[in-house]
């Protein structure tokens, strides 16, 4: 499973922190002619990605007998919790999953990750698409590299849409609500959702705000010439309440994890999900038949009266960060993981949409090719808020948007709480 979700590992300080710190032991630095150990944490818990990463590690160790790579595979939220623990103990893994943005930059400010800027000079840095690499940089410095980059879109089960007699995909919010009603009338759960993990729900609020206020609303709020309590953000909560009132989500969705959402979608038990590019593969891996249904996708609908561009995209992907005490071989290993040959292999296996020049030509899946086109042509590409903004803000956004889904907070109060956190974190 990926993501993010994707997401606020430094902000999860209130979580129960009970795992053994021995997991986080830094790699053994190599001396001249000596050995090195790289401890690598990733979140790909299912095949083919899990086996692929192990195979690449084995290949590297075979070619470099002095290097030992220990892999720890953690589910997304367990990863975030455990990473928080080791970072607080000043013992980051040598190599670990990252989504870039403000979270990674905070690690950099704390001296917990290595600056990869000099290593990226030349051929390696030039091999990445600039827009994807920039997600891992700040002020001309780079603290990680991407291996995957795509878009959050609305995936839909083609068979269930046909069963409900839906022949036209919704392009506006009102059309989308009508689609939800048609699915419910046909006895079909409209939307698969695992909101226990919070980050899946925040996608909805961010996209609504993006469609209502556009790039300018976010820039004003972020630069503090405006506010995250301005009308577009309040209206995003109001629109979300409209959707929640229709009861479109999987039964018990507030207590379901994202892994439950994957199984629901993979087994054809809901018609739609708002999710990133990894969703079809993860859903299929979670399906009883390991194939899953046939999915299509459409962009998040425009909101009537909104000023956002209908082709603006929210998205992101996975990447690698190198812990501060990692041996030098770690960067060489990351170069190996992200070289064009291995990137093409990831694309061919539909494991990721690699932001490596030339690699996307190897994509065999038509759906993936379309998502690459959508992400690449977006006039405004917005990284997930809970990654773009500082970790403390990300946690507030997750909590407040979950409150909107649960009906325990008003759109106005949620927007104000988020803006208060932004103002505090950015020292406005």
C-alpha positions in Angstrom: 0.0 0.0 0.0 1.2 3.4 -0.8 0.8 6.9 0.4 0.3 8.4 1.7 -1.6 8.9 2.6 0.3 9.5 2.1 1.5 11.6 6.0 2.3 13.6 9.1 4.8 11.5 10.8 6.3 14.3 12.8 2.9 15.5 13.7 1.7 12.3 15.2 3.4 12.8 18.5 0.3 11.9 20.5 0.2 8.4 19.1 1.2 5.4 21.2 4.9 4.9 20.7 5.7 1.4 21.7 7.9 -0.2 19.1 11.5 -1.2 19.9 14.1 1.3 19.0 16.4 -1.4 17.8 14.4 -1.3 14.5 15.8 2.2 14.0 19.5 1.5 14.4 21.4 3.5 11.9 23.3 1.7 9.2 26.9 0.8 9.8 29.1 3.2 8.0 31.7 1.7 5.7 35.3 2.4 5.9 37.8 1.9 3.1 37.2 -1.6 1.9 34.8 -2.3 4.8 31.2 -3.2 5.0 28.1 -1.2 5.3 24.5 -1.9 6.5 21.5 0.0 5.2 18.3 -0.2 7.1 15.4 0.6 4.7 11.8 1.2 5.7 9.1 1.2 3.1 5.3 0.9 3.1 4.7 -1.4 0.1 3.0 -4.2 2.0 1.6 -6.1 -1.0 2.9 -7.6 -4.2 4.1 -6.9 -6.8 5.7 -3.8 -5.1 6.9 -5.6 -2.0 8.6 -8.4 -3.9 10.0 -5.9 -6.4 11.8 -3.8 -3.7 13.3 -7.0 -2.2 14.5 -8.1 -5.6 16.2 -4.8 -6.2 17.9 -4.9 -2.8 19.1 -8.5 -3.6 20.4 -7.3 -6.9 22.3 -4.5 -5.3 23.8 -6.7 -2.6 24.9 -9.2 -5.1 26.7 -6.5 -7.1 28.1 -4.9 -3.9 29.0 -7.8 -1.5 30.2 -5.3 1.1 26.6 -3.9 1.5 23.9 -5.5 3.6 20.3 -4.1 3.2 17.8 -4.8 5.9 14.2 -4.1 4.9 11.4 -3.3 7.3 8.0 -3.2 5.7 5.4 -1.2 7.6 1.7 -0.4 6.9 1.2 3.3 6.2 0.0 4.5 9.6 2.3 2.2 11.5 5.1 3.6 9.5 4.2 7.1 10.4 3.9 6.3 14.1 7.1 4.4 14.3 9.0 6.9 12.2 7.9 9.6 14.7 9.4 7.6 17.5 12.8 7.1 16.0 13.0 10.7 14.7 12.3 12.0 18.2 15.1 9.7 19.4 17.4 11.3 16.7 17.8 7.9 15.1 16.3 8.0 11.6 16.4 4.9 9.4 19.1 5.1 6.7 16.5 5.0 3.9 12.8 5.6 4.3 9.6 6.5 2.5 8.7 10.1 2.0 6.1 12.2 0.3 8.2 15.3 0.3 6.7 18.7 1.0 6.7 20.5 4.4 7.0 17.3 6.4 10.3 16.4 4.7 11.5 20.0 5.0 10.9 19.9 8.7 13.1 16.8 9.0 15.8 18.7 7.0 15.6 21.7 9.3 16.0 19.4 12.3 19.1 17.8 10.7 17.5 14.4 10.4 18.0 13.8 6.7 20.9 14.2 4.3 21.1 17.1 1.8 21.1 15.4 -1.6 21.7 18.6 -3.6 25.3 17.9 -4.6 24.6 14.3 -5.4 21.8 15.4 -7.8 24.1 17.6 -9.8 24.5 16.2 -13.3 23.1 13.1 -14.8 21.1 11.7 -11.8 19.3 15.0 -11.1 18.6 15.6 -14.8 16.9 12.2 -15.1 14.0 13.3 -13.0 11.0 15.4 -14.2 11.6 18.8 -12.5 8.1 19.2 -11.2 8.3 15.9 -9.4 11.7 16.5 -8.0 10.8 19.9 -6.7 8.3 18.3 -4.3 11.4 17.1 -2.4 13.2 20.4 -2.5 13.1 23.8 -0.7 15.0 26.9 -1.4 17.2 25.2 -4.0 18.1 22.3 -1.8 16.9 18.7 -2.2 16.3 16.3 0.7 14.8 13.4 -1.2 13.9 12.0 -4.6 10.6 10.6 -6.1 10.0 7.2 -7.5 6.3 7.8 -8.1 4.2 10.8 -9.1 0.6 11.0 -10.3 -2.8 12.4 -9.5 -5.7 11.9 -7.2 -8.8 11.2 -9.4 -12.2 9.7 -9.0 -12.0 6.0 -9.9 -15.2 4.2 -10.7 -16.3 0.6 -11.2 -17.5 0.4 -14.8 -19.7 -2.6 -14.1 -21.5 -0.9 -11.2 -22.0 2.3 -13.2 -23.6 0.2 -16.0 -25.8 -1.6 -13.5 -27.1 1.8 -12.3 -27.7 2.9 -15.9 -25.1 5.7 -15.6 -23.8 6.4 -19.1 -22.4 9.9 -18.7 -19.7 10.7 -16.2 -20.3 13.7 -13.9 -18.3 16.9 -14.7 -20.0 19.2 -12.1 -20.6 18.8 -8.4 -24.4 18.8 -8.9 -24.0 16.1 -11.5 -21.8 14.2 -9.1 -24.5 14.3 -6.4 -27.0 13.1 -8.9 -24.7 10.2 -9.7 -24.6 9.3 -6.0 -28.4 9.3 -5.9 -28.6 7.0 -8.9 -26.2 4.5 -7.4 -28.1 4.5 -4.1 -31.4 4.0 -6.0 -29.8 0.9 -7.7 -28.9 -0.5 -4.3 -25.2 0.2 -4.8 -22.9 1.8 -2.2 -21.7 4.9 -4.1 -18.3 5.6 -2.4 -15.8 3.4 -0.8 -14.2 5.1 2.2 -11.9 4.3 5.1 -12.0 7.5 7.1 -10.5 6.0 10.3 -7.1 6.9 8.8 -8.3 10.5 8.1 -6.1 11.2 5.1 -8.6 9.7 2.5 -11.2 12.2 3.7 -9.0 15.2 3.5 -8.7 14.7 -0.3 -12.3 15.7 -0.6 -12.0 19.0 1.3 -8.8 20.0 -0.5 -10.2 19.2 -3.9 -13.4 21.1 -3.2 -11.4 24.1 -2.0 -9.2 23.8 -5.2 -12.2 23.8 -7.5 -14.0 26.6 -5.6 -11.1 29.0 -5.0 -8.4 27.8 -7.4 -4.7 28.3 -7.1 -5.1 32.0 -6.0 -7.1 31.0 -2.9 -4.4 28.7 -1.7 -1.6 31.1 -2.5 -3.3 33.9 -0.6 -4.0 31.7 2.4 -0.5 30.3 2.4 1.3 33.6 1.9 -1.0 35.1 4.6 -2.5 37.8 2.4 -5.6 35.7 2.8 -6.8 32.9 5.1 -7.7 29.3 5.2 -10.9 30.6 6.8 -11.8 32.5 3.6 -15.0 31.7 1.8 -13.6 29.0 -0.6 -12.5 26.9 2.4 -15.7 27.4 4.3 -17.7 26.6 1.2 -15.6 23.4 0.7 -16.8 22.2 4.1 -20.4 23.1 3.2 -20.2 21.2 -0.1 -18.7 18.2 1.8 -21.6 18.3 4.2 -24.0 18.1 1.2 -22.3 14.9 0.2 -22.2 13.4 3.7 -25.9 14.1 4.1 -26.6 11.7 1.2 -25.0 8.9 3.2 -23.0 7.7 0.2 -20.1 5.9 2.0 -19.4 2.4 3.0 -21.2 1.3 6.1 -19.2 2.2 9.2 -16.7 4.2 7.2 -15.6 6.3 10.1 -14.3 3.2 11.7 -12.8 1.6 8.6 -9.1 1.9 7.7 -7.8 2.5 4.2 -7.0 -1.2 3.9 -10.7 -1.8 4.4 -11.4 0.7 1.6 -9.1 -1.2 -0.7 -10.9 -4.5 0.0 -14.3 -2.8 -0.5 -13.3 -1.4 -3.9 -11.3 -4.5 -5.0 -14.3 -6.7 -4.3 -16.7 -4.5 -6.1 -18.7 -3.5 -3.0 -18.7 0.3 -3.8 -18.8 2.2 -7.1 -16.3 5.0 -6.6 -13.3 6.2 -4.6 -11.3 9.5 -4.6 -7.8 8.2 -4.5 -4.3 8.4 -6.0 -2.7 6.6 -8.9 -1.9 3.6 -6.8 -5.5 2.7 -6.1 -6.3 0.2 -8.9 -3.2 -1.9 -8.2 -3.8 -1.8 -4.5 -7.5 -2.6 -4.8 -6.7 -5.5 -7.1 -4.1 -6.9 -4.6 -6.8 -6.7 -1.9 -9.5 -8.4 -3.9 -10.4 -12.0 -3.2 -9.7 -12.9 -6.8 -6.5 -10.7 -6.9 -7.8 -9.1 -10.0 -10.5 -6.7 -9.0 -13.0 -4.9 -11.2 -12.4 -2.9 -14.3 -11.9 0.7 -13.3 -12.2 4.0 -15.2 -11.6 7.4 -13.8 -12.8 11.0 -14.2 -11.4 14.3 -12.8 -12.8 15.7 -9.6 -15.9 17.6 -10.7 -16.1 21.3 -11.0 -18.1 23.1 -8.4 -20.7 25.5 -9.9 -19.6 29.1 -9.4 -16.0 28.0 -8.6 -13.0 29.8 -10.1 -10.6 26.9 -10.2 -9.5 25.3 -13.5 -11.3 22.0 -14.0 -8.0 20.5 -15.1 -6.1 21.5 -11.9 -4.8 18.5 -10.1 -4.1 17.5 -6.5 -1.7 14.6 -6.2 1.8 13.4 -5.3 3.6 10.2 -4.9 6.2 8.3 -3.0 9.9 9.0 -2.7 13.0 8.2 -0.7 14.8 10.2 2.0 18.2 9.4 3.4 18.7 9.4 7.2 21.5 11.7 8.6 23.7 8.8 9.7 23.3 6.6 6.6 26.4 5.2 5.1 27.6 6.7 1.7 26.4 3.5 0.0 22.8 4.5 0.7 22.8 7.3 -1.9 24.4 5.0 -4.4 21.6 2.5 -3.7 19.0 5.1 -4.2 20.6 6.0 -7.5 20.3 2.3 -8.5 16.6 2.2 -7.4 15.7 5.2 -9.5 17.8 4.5 -12.6 16.0 4.4 -15.9 16.1 0.7 -16.2 14.5 0.0 -12.9 12.0 2.9 -13.4 10.9 1.4 -16.6 10.5 -2.0 -14.8 8.3 -0.3 -12.2 6.2 1.2 -15.0 5.9 -2.0 -16.9 4.7 -3.9 -13.8 2.3 -1.0 -13.0 3.9 -0.6 -9.6 4.3 3.2 -9.9 4.2 6.0 -12.4 7.9 6.9 -12.3 8.8 10.6 -12.8 12.0 9.5 -14.6 12.4 10.8 -18.1 11.6 8.1 -20.6 10.3 5.6 -18.1 6.6 6.3 -18.6 6.9 5.0 -22.1 7.0 1.6 -20.5 3.6 1.9 -18.9 1.4 -0.9 -20.2 -1.7 0.0 -18.4 -4.0 2.4 -20.4 -5.4 3.9 -17.1 -1.9 4.7 -15.9 -1.0 6.4 -19.1 -4.1 8.6 -18.9 -3.3 9.6 -15.3 0.2 10.6 -16.3 -1.3 12.8 -19.0 -3.7 14.4 -16.6 -1.0 15.1 -14.0 1.5 16.3 -16.6 -0.8 18.7 -18.3 -2.3 20.3 -15.1 -1.9 24.1 -15.1 -1.8 23.9 -11.3 -0.5 20.9 -9.5 -1.1 20.9 -5.7 0.7 18.5 -3.4 -1.6 17.0 -0.7 -2.1 19.7 2.0 -1.1 17.4 4.8 2.3 17.0 3.1 2.8 20.5 1.6 2.0 22.3 4.9 4.0 21.8 8.1 3.3 18.6 10.0 1.4 20.2 12.8 -0.9 21.9 10.3 -1.3 18.6 8.5 -2.6 16.9 11.6 -5.1 19.7 12.2 -6.4 19.4 8.7 -6.8 15.6 9.1 -8.6 16.0 12.4 -10.9 18.8 11.2 -11.9 17.2 7.9 -12.7 14.0 9.8 -14.9 16.1 12.0 -16.7 17.3 8.9 -17.4 13.7 7.9 -18.5 12.8 11.4 -20.7 15.9 11.6 -19.1 17.0 14.9 -17.8 20.3 13.6 -19.1 23.1 11.4 -17.4 24.1 8.1 -16.7 27.5 9.6 -15.1 26.1 12.8 -13.0 23.6 10.8 -11.7 26.3 8.5 -10.9 28.6 11.4 -9.0 25.8 13.3 -7.0 25.1 10.2 -6.1 28.7 9.7 -5.2 29.2 13.3 -2.8 26.3 13.0 -1.3 27.7 9.8 -0.9 31.1 11.4 0.9 29.6 14.4 3.1 27.3 12.4 4.2 29.9 9.8 4.7 32.5 12.5 2.3 34.9 10.7 
